[in-house]
C-alpha cells in the first residue's frame, strides 16, 4: 500500500522534472510576512504555587517568494524564522528555523519538498476558536499539566496530530487540485529527522511514514461546510515496537455568521502518546467582532508503569479587529488534568487563566 501511494507521488514529481525547459521572466524574489502575538494575563494552578501574572510572546518572520514559468508552473520557497525560540506552547521547542520548504504548483496540483507538517495535519478541520487556542494551543503556558505524555501534536492536548508526534520532519508531499470542493493529499516521511541530512535509521521507532488526508470545502444555500479525514502509518523496527498509526476527522458548518464544529483523533502504538481526543465548539462573527466557546478532551497512556492521563479544557474568547492584520483578543479558560498514577507521584491538578493580548499579522 505504502509503495503504491509513494510511487504515485514520485511519478507526478518526475513528470514535472523531465518537462521541456521553460523560463520565467523574473527570478524568485523573497518577501517578508509573518505574525506576532503578545499576551498579558493571570494563570492559577493547584500545584507548586503557580499563581502568577505573566507576559508571553509568540513571533514568526516568514520569508517566502515564487516565480511562474512560461508554461504556468510555479516554483517557490518558504522559510519561517522563530522570533521566540522558547515561545508559547506550540513553539517551545528551541527551534531557530521552524519550517523550511520548496514548492512546485500547477494544474497538476502542488508538491512540497522540505521540513513541513504532513498532508493529514495540514488538511485537518477542528472546532472554531478566536482565543489563545486549546487544540495544540497555548493554554499549557498559563496552566501547566505535569504530564508524561506530550500536549503538542499529541492526543493529550490536540486533535491536530502528527503520527508519533513527528512534527515538521523532512517530507515529500503532494496535494491534488480541488475538484467540486474535494482535495486529497499524501506525504512520505523517510524518518523523524527535521533539518538534518543524516541517513535514515531503519532500526528506529519511526521511519517510512505515509500520511493521507482528504479535505472538503463548499457552500450550499447559505451554509458553509468544511470537512476533513486523515490516516497515517509508519514503520517501527525498534525492538518490540509496533507500527504507530493515527487517524481522525473534523467537521465545521457555518451559517449567517455562526460556525459550529468539532473534530476527533486517535493515536495508536506510540508509547506514552497513545490515546484519543476530541473537541467541539461554536463561534459567531459580525463585522470586526468574534466570539467563541470551545471544549477539548484528551486522553493518553502516559509513561510505562504510570497512570492514564486525561486533560479537559474549556475556553470562552472574544476578538476585535482594529484594522487589517490587527486583532485584540480576550480569553478565559479552565484546565482539569487527571493522572491515575497512585501515590506521591500523582500530578493531577486544575486551574484557570484570564488573558488579553494582540495578534498582529503582516
ABEGO torsion letter per residue (X at the ends): XAAAAAAAAAAAAAAAAABBBBBBABBBBBBBBEBBBBBBBBBBBABGGBBBBBBBBBBBBBBBBBBBBAAGBBBBBBBBBBABABBBAAABAGBABBBBBBBBBBAAEBBBBEBBBBAAAAABBBBBBABAEABGBAAAAABBBBBABBABGBAAABABBBBGGBBGBBBBBBBBBBBGGBBBBBBBBABABBGBABBBBAABABBGBBBBBBBBBBBBGGBBBBBBBBBBBBBBABBGBBBBBBBBBBBBBBBGGBBBEBBBBBBBGAEAABEBBBBBBBBBBBEABBBBBBBBBBBBAEBBGBBBBBBBBBBBBBBBBABBGBBBBBBBBBBBBBBABBEAABABBBEBBBBBEBBBBX
